[in-house]
């Protein structure tokens, strides 16, 4: 193994911090064609890794990101998975990112590092707004975001997870957030649209996620420029 990068980030979000909804930054109307993978279709699979698919929001998202860039495990690496599984790469990713100390598949650093085996670089950081996130969509890089919310805080979610991960794939022409939400019954239902203001408030709040994201990208695809005048955060 070769260490190619080392990232360290530290920040804090004031408990009562509320930021105005951000305006357009050039990505409204742009949606990246990220493959859709439901974690729920893997319920009961390989329970030795975090209890099975019902807990695999991170592996499902990491699998989607890797697949979006045309990478992933070879068929010969997945022969241990049930051949009836329609998305064996999700199971493969769950095993690869499982943290035996944490006893879960949700270690973000592991999920960002795992794709290096396919020539992809990754990092975990915090963004300040959807305005910043739009820079990545414009660069062709979908972003995994963390959020925790109560029923009613995010219209259309229909559930209240202690924590979940969603892939931001882009934005509608009106600026609402287009995501792949793996906490869905089928692959077809993974694609959802959430109101911009509600999504941004939940994602940036101290209790909801604090703006945490992780991303991967091919080494030949550069990250977008940092926001001028602000402390660089990627």
PyMOL commands that set and color helices and strands:
alter all, ss='L'
color gray80, all
select helices_A, chain A and resi 40-42+53-55+57-68+75-78+88-97+108-118+130-138+188-190+196-204
alter helices_A, ss='H'
color red, helices_A
select strands_A, chain A and resi 120-126+143-147+164-171+177-181+191-194+212-218
alter strands_A, ss='S'
color yellow, strands_A
deselect
rebuild
show_as cartoon
